Amino acid sequence: MDGSTRLIESGEDVLLYMNERKSWIVKVEPEKKFHSHKGIVDLGELVGKPYGYEVKTTLGATLKAMPADYLDHLERIARRTQVIYPKDMAYIALMGNVRSGSIVLECGTGSGALTSYLAGLVRPNGKVITYEIREEFQANARKNLERLGLMDSIEMKLKDITGGIDEKSLDAVVLDMATPWLVIGTVYDALRTGGRVVSFSPTINQIEKTVDEMQKTGFVSIKTVELIMRTYKVKVNETRPDMIMVGHTGYIVSARKC
Ligand SMILES: C[S@@+](CC[C@H](N)C(=O)[O-])C[C@H]1O[C@@H](n2cnc3c(N)ncnc32)[C@H](O)[C@@H]1O
């Protein structure tokens, strides 16, 4: 059965879509009501209906029920820290050669945005071990990752990575932390030969120190990039780049243990 005919089951996360600016993820259950400024929806009405079903709120707004997917959840992740942008996530994962079955160490967990993307890639037999130094950030990230149903592929550790890495023979290490240069030697020891490290930093000063350490440690294939993404307004005879863009996120260094 395809997405347009699959029936909505009790307990599923459903996206109630009104327009590009307004949509909500709700867990559908009988007897449950969803309240918003657009009125109330009886969620029980959705159980057993096909995806694509249109439900009316008590104030007359029409909401279309779609299966909530990973991107819907990622956009709504509860942020207690800066999170990695989607454009950077995809490149970080590629340069870390993160694939199904990979064993990956990540530091820090932050809000768990990057953790969630990596966990989706390593499933079903791989694992993401993620270190975070601050308990309140870890607790928030845990809630985000539980909501996404990814905890089977994640091990969370409350741990300062500068105190050492417990794991050995890792396929990849991914760093998004303020002082990555302090752990490059430790990361080298924890990787398997041929394993990869990828580090994200918002400033070029951090990158200089990190690359310097990588060179001294013996990493090879050291590459630094910045990804700039421009979005477009597309309309016949009026297509042009959007006026406002995200000007800067950060730089990404990748390298390999030889
Ligand atoms: C920018 S956030 C990471 C955001 C994350 N990549 C995401 O997408 O949600 C950086 C995190 O690294 C953590 N951190 C910094 N230094 C650390 C260390 N030495 N050991 C473990 N975690 C550390 C911080 O507490 C913070 O939560």
The ligand as a Gaussian input file, in Angstrom:
#p B3LYP/6-31G(d) Opt

LIG

0 1
 C       27.394000      23.031000      19.261000
 S       26.996000      21.800000      20.400000
 C       26.774000      20.355000      19.408000
 C       25.493000      20.390000      18.621000
 C       25.157000      19.094000      17.930000
 N       26.134000      18.765000      16.910000
 C       23.770000      19.131000      17.320000
 O       23.651000      19.078000      16.081000
 O       22.775000      19.213000      18.067000
 C       28.533000      21.455000      21.193000
 C       28.376000      20.544000      22.381000
 O       29.636000      20.027000      22.746000
 C       29.666000      19.870000      24.156000
 N       31.087000      19.778000      24.564000
 C       32.009000      20.770000      24.490000
 N       33.198000      20.328000      24.936000
 C       33.022000      19.026000      25.283000
 C       33.873000      18.023000      25.813000
 N       35.143000      18.309000      26.092000
 N       33.399000      16.763000      26.046000
 C       32.087000      16.502000      25.776000
 N       31.216000      17.420000      25.284000
 C       31.673000      18.663000      25.034000
 C       28.938000      21.112000      24.635000
 O       28.483000      20.976000      25.967000
 C       27.835000      21.242000      23.605000
 O       26.654000      20.614000      24.026000

